[in-house]
Amino acid sequence: MKVAIMGAGISGLSCAITLERYGIMPTIFEKRNRVGDRFINAEAMFEILNRPIKDCIPYIKEKFSIDLQPIKEVNKLTIHSKNEKSNIIGKIGYTNIRGRHENSFENQLKKQVKSNIIFNSKYEYEELCKEFDYIVIATGGGEYATHLGNYRCDLTCTIRGATVVGNFITDNPHVWFNYNIIPKGYAWLIPFSDKEANLVIAYPDYPNNIKLDINDMWEAFYNLACSELKQSLKITDRFEIARYMMGICIRPKIDNTYFIGNCFGTISPGLGFGQFASVLTGVYCAYDILGRAKYEILTKPLFKNYYNSLILRRFLEGLDDYEIDKLVRNLNNKLINKFVSKICGNNMRIDILKLSTPYMKLINRIKESKK
Ligand SMILES: Cc1cc2nc3c(=O)[nH]c(=O)nc-3n(C[C@H](O)[C@H](O)[C@H](O)COP(=O)(O)OP(=O)(O)OC[C@H]3O[C@@H](n4cnc5c(N)ncnc54)[C@H](O)[C@@H]3O)c2cc1C
């Protein structure tokens, strides 16, 4: 059985590891000259978004024998709005490194792969179809699936980020929802260590946002972050991504072609998380190729999660700074905070995204009808 995997990222390598475990050695085609050849950034996996699964890193290890080492457990998440700030305390999830760093998730996965990786690949899907029995598209974006007429794009985003040097509490990322500075978007700070962190803004490319100057937006947010963290952050590296696609495939599998990772639609439009689901699609696709399970069935919950997350995105975009302040202020109420911390932490299996979707849907409809 000949399997080609296009893309040596999180989903492609997870697929390869699983196939190998059952005796199939795929050929991996990577367009770059090494694994993880992109800017270094810190990312996070938050437990609340992966329900009913309780603890994603041990889950991946125990269930799929894939070993991923995070930077740190997240025990506190600080949420900033225009005029408020609150903390959620609990076992919230993990932070990890991506890109060119030797300990990035991609590089950790590569160490677990034995199959041949062809770097600087210029092979197109159509060429691979002639030689291989199965093609797995894991190219990290919706472009290829769009090209094959199998993708619906719901929004694109602009992302600008920097590595900053300062003093950080490693298990405490920060997130900002401040539409006065980043309309309909958000920003975050994820520490790599107690001295280095990633500072990032991300916003949807809606017509009103495209008119704005990203340099002004970045400057305003950078100054706000420095002032709220009470330090002068030194920028040592930068990155920018234009038109990052958020969408989902129409069909997860067409004949012997599989769409996994962001090509499937693992990136959640609500808050931009996609790593955990990318590992899942990689493993699930391998199970289908191996004849152990059906990819279409295994990915059903991921479709649902995507649509719930899209409702969350629309809900967030429908709020204004006053309403966000109110939500964040409420988190400072002891009872609510305790409840939220418990849900966000690892103690409960409650799928808060699923449970709150009907409410958000209703609010979205009411707001839409008032326009
Ligand atoms: C700035 C940023 C921050 C993020 N933060 C988070 C976060 O905090 N938490 C979270 O869970 N998710 C986050 N995400 C999303 C997460 O990174 C993605 O969902 C995940 O990496 C997708 O995995 P993948 O396997 O689809 O793609 P990738 O891991 O990106 O791998 C794709 C690979 O395919 C290769 N490739 C591309 N085209 C071709 C081709 N034609 N032929 C061969 N190879 C090709 C690429 O070079 C790359 O190596 C973030 C994304 C970005 C951009």
The ligand as an SDF file (V2000), in Angstrom:
LIG
                    3D

 53 58  0  0  0  0  0  0  0  0999 V2000
    0.1840   32.5400   14.5750 C   0  0  0  0  0  0  0  0  0  0  0  0
   -0.6130   31.3190   14.8800 C   0  0  0  0  0  0  0  0  0  0  0  0
   -0.9230   31.0130   16.1910 C   0  0  0  0  0  0  0  0  0  0  0  0
   -1.6660   29.8790   16.4930 C   0  0  0  0  0  0  0  0  0  0  0  0
   -1.9120   29.6140   17.8020 N   0  0  0  0  0  0  0  0  0  0  0  0
   -2.5360   28.4560   18.1330 C   0  0  0  0  0  0  0  0  0  0  0  0
   -2.7010   28.1140   19.4980 C   0  0  0  0  0  0  0  0  0  0  0  0
   -2.3180   28.8540   20.4150 O   0  0  0  0  0  0  0  0  0  0  0  0
   -3.2850   26.9290   19.7880 N   0  0  0  0  0  0  0  0  0  0  0  0
   -3.7260   26.0570   18.8010 C   0  0  0  0  0  0  0  0  0  0  0  0
   -4.2370   24.9800   19.1360 O   0  0  0  0  0  0  0  0  0  0  0  0
   -3.5820   26.3760   17.5100 N   0  0  0  0  0  0  0  0  0  0  0  0
   -2.9950   27.5360   17.1430 C   0  0  0  0  0  0  0  0  0  0  0  0
   -2.8180   27.8440   15.8230 N   0  0  0  0  0  0  0  0  0  0  0  0
   -3.3260   26.9000   14.8090 C   0  0  0  0  0  0  0  0  0  0  0  0
   -2.4250   25.6910   14.6440 C   0  0  0  0  0  0  0  0  0  0  0  0
   -1.1000   26.0900   14.5270 O   0  0  0  0  0  0  0  0  0  0  0  0
   -2.8460   24.9320   13.3740 C   0  0  0  0  0  0  0  0  0  0  0  0
   -4.2100   24.5850   13.4690 O   0  0  0  0  0  0  0  0  0  0  0  0
   -2.0360   23.6420   13.1430 C   0  0  0  0  0  0  0  0  0  0  0  0
   -0.6680   23.9030   13.0930 O   0  0  0  0  0  0  0  0  0  0  0  0
   -2.4500   23.0170   11.8270 C   0  0  0  0  0  0  0  0  0  0  0  0
   -1.6730   21.8540   11.5980 O   0  0  0  0  0  0  0  0  0  0  0  0
   -1.4580   21.3330   10.1040 P   0  0  0  0  0  0  0  0  0  0  0  0
   -0.8340   20.0150   10.2150 O   0  0  0  0  0  0  0  0  0  0  0  0
   -2.7200   21.4870    9.3570 O   0  0  0  0  0  0  0  0  0  0  0  0
   -0.4590   22.4010    9.4690 O   0  0  0  0  0  0  0  0  0  0  0  0
    1.0800   22.7480    9.7930 P   0  0  0  0  0  0  0  0  0  0  0  0
    1.4750   22.2110   11.1280 O   0  0  0  0  0  0  0  0  0  0  0  0
    1.1700   24.1860    9.5530 O   0  0  0  0  0  0  0  0  0  0  0  0
    1.8530   21.9390    8.6770 O   0  0  0  0  0  0  0  0  0  0  0  0
    1.6710   22.1330    7.3040 C   0  0  0  0  0  0  0  0  0  0  0  0
    2.9380   21.6880    6.5750 C   0  0  0  0  0  0  0  0  0  0  0  0
    2.6580   21.5340    5.1990 O   0  0  0  0  0  0  0  0  0  0  0  0
    3.7360   22.0910    4.4540 C   0  0  0  0  0  0  0  0  0  0  0  0
    3.2210   22.3920    3.1100 N   0  0  0  0  0  0  0  0  0  0  0  0
    2.4550   23.4390    2.7150 C   0  0  0  0  0  0  0  0  0  0  0  0
    2.1400   23.3270    1.4040 N   0  0  0  0  0  0  0  0  0  0  0  0
    2.7210   22.1930    0.9590 C   0  0  0  0  0  0  0  0  0  0  0  0
    2.7650   21.5320   -0.3030 C   0  0  0  0  0  0  0  0  0  0  0  0
    2.1250   22.0200   -1.3690 N   0  0  0  0  0  0  0  0  0  0  0  0
    3.4670   20.3810   -0.4170 N   0  0  0  0  0  0  0  0  0  0  0  0
    4.1140   19.8580    0.6630 C   0  0  0  0  0  0  0  0  0  0  0  0
    4.1090   20.4410    1.8770 N   0  0  0  0  0  0  0  0  0  0  0  0
    3.4230   21.5970    2.0380 C   0  0  0  0  0  0  0  0  0  0  0  0
    4.1430   23.2830    5.2900 C   0  0  0  0  0  0  0  0  0  0  0  0
    5.4460   23.7340    4.9310 O   0  0  0  0  0  0  0  0  0  0  0  0
    4.0580   22.6970    6.6910 C   0  0  0  0  0  0  0  0  0  0  0  0
    5.2460   22.0640    7.0720 O   0  0  0  0  0  0  0  0  0  0  0  0
   -2.1080   29.0000   15.4660 C   0  0  0  0  0  0  0  0  0  0  0  0
   -1.8160   29.3090   14.1390 C   0  0  0  0  0  0  0  0  0  0  0  0
   -1.0710   30.4450   13.8400 C   0  0  0  0  0  0  0  0  0  0  0  0
   -0.7490   30.7600   12.4070 C   0  0  0  0  0  0  0  0  0  0  0  0
  1  2  1  0
  2  3  1  0
  2 52  2  0
  3  4  2  0
  4  5  1  0
  4 50  1  0
  5  6  2  0
  6  7  1  0
  6 13  1  0
  7  8  2  0
  7  9  1  0
  9 10  1  0
 10 11  2  0
 10 12  1  0
 12 13  2  0
 13 14  1  0
 14 15  1  0
 14 50  1  0
 15 16  1  0
 16 17  1  0
 16 18  1  0
 18 19  1  0
 18 20  1  0
 20 21  1  0
 20 22  1  0
 22 23  1  0
 23 24  1  0
 24 25  2  0
 24 26  1  0
 24 27  1  0
 27 28  1  0
 28 29  2  0
 28 30  1  0
 28 31  1  0
 31 32  1  0
 32 33  1  0
 33 34  1  0
 33 48  1  0
 34 35  1  0
 35 36  1  0
 35 46  1  0
 36 37  1  0
 36 45  1  0
 37 38  2  0
 38 39  1  0
 39 40  1  0
 39 45  2  0
 40 41  1  0
 40 42  2  0
 42 43  1  0
 43 44  2  0
 44 45  1  0
 46 47  1  0
 46 48  1  0
 48 49  1  0
 50 51  2  0
 51 52  1  0
 52 53  1  0
M  END
$$$$
